[in-house]
Amino acid sequence: MTHISQTVRQDQRLIMSFAMKRAFAVLQMPLPELSEWLQNELEQNPVLEVMLPSSTPDLSFVSKQDSLYEYLEKEIALHFRTDDEKKIALFIAGSLDSKGFLTLSDKEICDMLGIDQVTLTAVMNQFHQIEPIGLGARSAQEALLLQLLQKGQQKTRLYKLVHKYFDDLLHNRLQVIAKAMHLSVPIVKEMIQKELKKLDPFPGHQFNHEITQVIVPDLTIEKEGDMWKVEVYGEGLPQFHLHPRYLDNLEQEKMAKDELEFVRRHLASGKWLVRTLERRKKILTDIGTYLLKKQWDFLEGITGAPLPLTRKEVATALGISESTVTRAITHKYVTTPRGLIPLAAFFSHAIQTQSGAISNQDTKNLLHKLVQNENKKSPLSDEALSEALNSQGIPCARRTVAKYRKELKIGSKHHRKEWN
């Protein structure tokens, strides 16, 4: 008897464990995934009757524009006459990277296609006439030179600058360029800002149209008049209720034993579904309400970045586990007066300072300001930036400064220096 009761308890624990795993999976699903999963669950449960929602959000995809290769297919048909030329040109088109640069050498192309250099050069020259000019170049420098050639500017100072001093240009060595070209630094700056910036060093970038799914928020934190409200976004989710026919038959016991067991099993599944969705809604609502309380200044636009919050802090305040908070915010967005924000963005890692906690985003903002206000002729090193942050009570190691600087796309001290 003891053995049987232990087996029953083990089975119950297994069933409970499986149900909990499913519930956690539902909690982690963003709205589009939840909608698809729920539709599948309803199709498999005859006890549940689906009601069409009053409105359905757009969960479709953004329209897809021509890829670079698709565009070039059309252009090649117009620019080349013979089938052999078109085949070579299509091979070149298929060998371009996302920037529009050719990834193979002339020798590799000739060997692969069994053609000579003269034939390839003739096709390449024609290929380089396709707009946007620069497609098929092997570098940003070559793309810029092709554009200047097409404009008939091969004898200009700008062509000379790109052709001979491109490396100095990349490293902002304006004084070196000015001296070599017998120009003043202001004239070099003007040439770069007014002429060079009109050209496109990466002509393939404009074709990088990926299929992007429309983001549907799971939560809204909105202000109506003087009142704030937090709501879980559920528009478009399939609505359902227990099928009246099955309930009537169940109450009146008009079913055979096997059918009765079938209905009871699916009814239990339906009730679990309702409880799980209600729990998901409550957890998201509680998190949204807590965020409103803690991030009020940010949501009102008083501060530029959210306060640093940890999952542990929120979990303790709401009486749930840290892993539950993690699942609840994963891959989900919230609509706020500050725009559409990933929920995870409110959970920035915090740096402890003498006066409290500061988020890594705030640290990055301060770092950016330090670089903006530095002496461009003698920019600050990572060590100096670290010391400057430490002097403001924000402990930040040199390695962390280097990491944040790269994330902010700020060049090194050497690259930021103005040579004049």
N, C-alpha and C positions, 0 to 999 in steps of 0.2 A: 504493500500500500504506500509506504514511504517512497519507494522507487518511482511509483506512478505519479505521486504528487510532485516530486522533484522534476520529473520529465515535463509535467504540465507547466510548472513554473518556468522552466527553461524555454519551452515553446512560447509562453507568454512574453518572456523577455526578448526573444528573437523577433516576435511580431511587433512589439513595442519599438525595438531598435530599428526595424525596417520602416515603420511608420514615421519615426523621428527623422530618419535620413531623408525620407520623401518630403517631409515638412520643411526641413532645412533647405532642400533643393528648390522647393517652391519659393521660399523666402528669398533665395539668391537670384531668382529669375527676374530680369528686367521685363517691362510691360509687354513688348512684342513677343518675347519668348514665352511669357506666361499665357498670353492669349492663345498662341498656337498649341501649347501643352494642354490648356483647359479645354479647347475644342476637341482635342484627341480623347481626353478623359470622358467628355460628355458623349462622344460617339460610341464609346465602349460600355456605357452604363445606361441601359434602357429604362431604369427607374427615374432617371433625370430627364426632364423635358426642357429643351432649349427654347428660349425666347429671344428674338432678334433685338439687339440693343437699339436705343433711339438714335444713336449716331455712332459712326465708326471713324476713328482717327486715321489719318493717312499713314499707313505702314508700308507704302510702296517705296520704290527706289527713285532716286533722282535720275532724270533722264540722262542717258549715256551719250556723250558726244563722240565724234570720230577719234579713234586712237591715232597716234602718230603714223603707224603702219597703214591703217585704213585710209588716212588722208593721202599718204604718199602713193598708195596703189592708184588712186584717182589721178593724181598729178603725173605720175609716170606714164599713164596711158595717153596723156596729152603732150608730154614733152619728148617722148621717144617714138621713133617710127618703126624700127624693125623689132621682131620678136626677140632676137638675140640681145639687143640693147635693153629691152624691157626686162628680160630675165636677169641680166647683170644688175640693173638698177634696183629691181625687187630684192635681189640678194643683199645689196648694199643697205636698202631700207630695213631689211630684217636684221641687220648687224649693228643698228644704232642703239645706243643706250637711252635712258630717259631724258638726258640732256640734249639728245640729237647728235651725239658724237659717234663717229665710226670706231668700232672696237677692234677691228682687224687691220693688219698692215697690208700694203699693196701686194707684197709677196704672198701672203696668206690667201688673199682673194684670188690672185692669179693661179696659185697652185690648186685651190679648191675648185675653181671653175674651168681650169685648163685654158686660160686665155693669156695673151701677152700684155706687157705693160702699156704699149701704145693703145690697145683697145680699151683697157681699163681707164687710162687717163682721159680718153675722149668721152667715155661715159661719165666719169667723175666731173669733168668740166661742165657737162650738161646738167648733171645732178645738182651741182652747186648753184644753178640758176633758179631752182625751185624755191618759192617763198615758204616760210621765212628764210632769208639768206643766212647761211651758216650751217644748215643741216648737212651732215656728212663731214664736217670738220673733225679733227682729232683732238682739239683742245679749245678752250675759251679764246686763247690768243688767235688761233687760226680762224675761228668763227668771226671774231671782230675784224680781222684783216679781209676776209671774204666780203663782209658787209661794206667796208670802206672801198674795196675794189669795185664792187657793184655800183657804188655812188660816184666812181671816177675820182676818188680822193687818194690815189696811191702816191701822189707827190706832195701831200700835205704834211704839216708838222704832227698832226694826230696819227697819221699812218706810221711815221717815223717813231713816235712815242710807243705805239703798240708793238711795232716790229722789233725795235732794238732795246727797249727799256721796260719790257713787260714785267720782268721779275722785280725790278725796282718799283714799278707801279703797284704790284701786289703787296709789297712791304712798305708802301707809303714813304719811300725814300725820295721825297720831292726835291730836296736840295741836290742830291746826286743827279737827278734827271735834269734839273734846271741848269746845272753846271755843264753837263754833257751836251745839252741842246743849245747852250748859250742863250738861255731865257731866264727871266726872273721867276721866283717861286709863285708869286701871285698869278702870273700868266699861265704857268703849268696848272695851278689849281683851277683857274677859269676854264682851261681847255678840258680838264677832266669833268668838271661840273656841268658845263654847258654843251659840250660836244660828245664826249665819250659816253655819258649817261644816256644818250639817245639810242645807243646801240645795245644789242642783246647778246651777252656772252654765252647764254644757254638757250638756243632757239627751240629746243625740244620741250622745254618746260611747259609751254602753253598748251601742250597736248596731253598733259598728265591729268586727264579727267577720270578719276576712279569712280566706280559705282559706289555711291555713298548712301547708306540707309538713313532715312529721316529719323532724327532722335526724338523719341516720345518720352516725356518726363514721367516718372513714377510718383512724383510728389510736387505739390505747389505750395509756396509760402508767399502769400499776396496780401497787399494792403488795400482795403476798401474804405475810403474816407480816413477815419482815425483808428479803424479797427483792423487788426491783423487776423488772418485765418490760415490754417494749415489743413490741407486736404490731400488724401491719396488719390491720384489720378486713375480712374477706372474706366474711362470712356472707351468703348470698343470691345471690352471684355464680354464674352458670351454670357448672357443672363440665363438663369435656369431655376426650375423648381421641381419638387417631387411630383411625378406623374400621378394625377388624381385616380386613374383607373387602377393602378397598382395599390394605392393606399386604400381605396374602397374594398378591393378584393382581400387585402390583408386584414382589414378590420372585420370583414364579414366571413373570414376564413373560407373563401370560395375557391381555394387553390389546392392542388394536390401537394403531397409532402415535398417532392423534389422541386416543384415550382415555388413553394413557400420558402424553401431554403435558398433558392436562387434569388428571390426578391429580397429576403433579409440580408443576404450577403452584399448585394448591390446597394441596398438602402444604407447599410453601415458604411460602405465606401463613399456614398453620397454625403452622409453626415460628416465623415472625416474631411471631405473636400470643403464643405462649408466652414468647418472649424478652422481648417488650415488657412483658408483665404481670409477669414476674420482675424486670425492671429497675425498674418502678414500685414494686414491693414493697420492693426493696432500698433505693431512694432514700428512701422514706418511713420505713423502719425505721432507716436511718442518721440521718435528721433527728431522729426520735423519740429515739434513743439519745443524740444530741448534746444535745438539749433536756433530757433527764433529767440529764445530767452538769452542764450549765450552770445549770439552773433547779431544782436539787435543793432548795434552801432554800424556794423558792416552793411547790413541789409538796408539801413536808413541812409547809407551813403556818407556817414560821418567819418569812417575809417576806410583806408584803401584796401586793406586785406583782412581776412577773417582772423579771429583770435585762435591761437593754437589749442586744439582739442585732441585728446587721445581717446582711443576706443575704450580703454579701461575706465576712464572718467565717465563716459556716457553710459557704459554698461553698469557701473556702480550706481549711478543716479537713477537708472531705469529699472534696476533689479533684474537684469538679464546678463547672460554670459558675454564675454568679449568676442567670442567666435560668432555669436548671434548678431552682434553689431556689425562685424566684418561682412557677414553674409548679406545683411540688410542693405549695406551701402555699395556693395560690389556691382559695377556696371549699371548704376542707376543715376538719374539726373533729377534735379529739382529746379522748377521755374521760380525765379525770384525777381524782385524789382531791379536787381543787378544783372539780370540775364539768366540764361540756362547754364547751370553749374553742376559738374559732377559731384555727387554727395561726398565722395572720397576727398574732394578738395578742401573740405572743412576739417579734415583730420590730418593737418600738417604736423610733421615732427616738430617738437618744441625744443628750443635752446633755452636753458635755464640761465637767467641773468641775475644781477644783484637786486634788481627791482621787480623780478617776476619772470614770466616766460615770454619769449618772443618767437614767432614762427620762422621757419627757414625762408618763407616768402618775404617777410619783413626784412630779414637779414640780406636777402638778395636785393631788395629795393634800396637799402642803405648802401650796399656795395656799388650798385649802379650809380647812385648819387655821388659817391666818392670819386668814381671814375669820370663822371660828367664834369665835376668841378676841379679835377686835377690840372696841373700845369702840363699842357700838351707837349711842351718842349722837354719836359723831364717827368714823364708819367711814373706813377707809383708801381713798385714791384708787388708781387703777391705777399711778400713778407711785410712790406710797408702797409699794404691794405689790411692785413691781419692785425698789425699793431694799431692801426687807426680804429678798427672795429673794437678791439680790446679796450682802447682808451675810452670808448663810449659805453663800456660795461657789457659788451657783447663778445663773449669768448668764441673765437673763430680761428682755427688753425690755418696755417698757410696752405696745406693741402685742400682744406675745405674751401678756402677762397678760390683756389685754382679750379676746383670742381664747379663752384657756383658761377665763376667767370665764364667757363666753357658752356654751361647751360644757358647763360644769358647771351651767348655768342659775342662776348667781349674779347678782343684780341689780347695777346700778351703785351707786356711793357714795351718790348721792342717794336711790335706791330702798331702800337698806339702812338708812338713817337712821331711828331711832326718835324721833318728836317727842313730847316730854313736858315 
